Amino acid sequence: MNAVRERILIGIKPYLKFAEHKDLISFCVSSECFEDWDEVEENYGNACADFNELIVVVEKEWLFEYMKMNGIENPLDYLQNEYISDDSYEWFVNAKEADKVVLVGFN
């Protein structure tokens, strides 16, 4: 398995809470957010992602509450028109820590 994929998947637990919420939502994170550029220079290939973006599915209510706590007044509009990978990388890291990642896919 690609080293970048391995780093992403470490710590993601199987999601078992499907009956506890109504909606899921997804966002994307650029593969560049996960690549270790110091390592790339030394060992090209091992630290490069073999995908373009990570697709992350989380609980919608959790993500919207998290966004609101961080000053985003209209989360849906922000997701549709404004967010960048720096934002979504932070969301992914925090969702992973809170066990809110339902599914990840590599595109």
Stockholm file with secondary structure:
# STOCKHOLM 1.0

chainA/1-107         MNAVRERILIGIKPYLKFAEHKDLISFCVSSECFEDWDEVEENYGNACADFNELIVVVEKEWLFEYMKMNGIENPLDYLQNEYISDDSYEWFVNAKEADKVVLVGFN
#=GR chainA/1-107 SS CCHHHHHHHTTCCCCCCGGGCSCEEEEEEEGGGGCCHHHHHHSTTTSSCSSSEEEEEEEHHHHHHHHHHTTCSCHHHHHHHTCCHHHHHHHHHHHHHTTCEEEEEEC
#=GC SS_cons         CCHHHHHHHTTCCCCCCGGGCSCEEEEEEEGGGGCCHHHHHHSTTTSSCSSSEEEEEEEHHHHHHHHHHTTCSCHHHHHHHTCCHHHHHHHHHHHHHTTCEEEEEEC
//
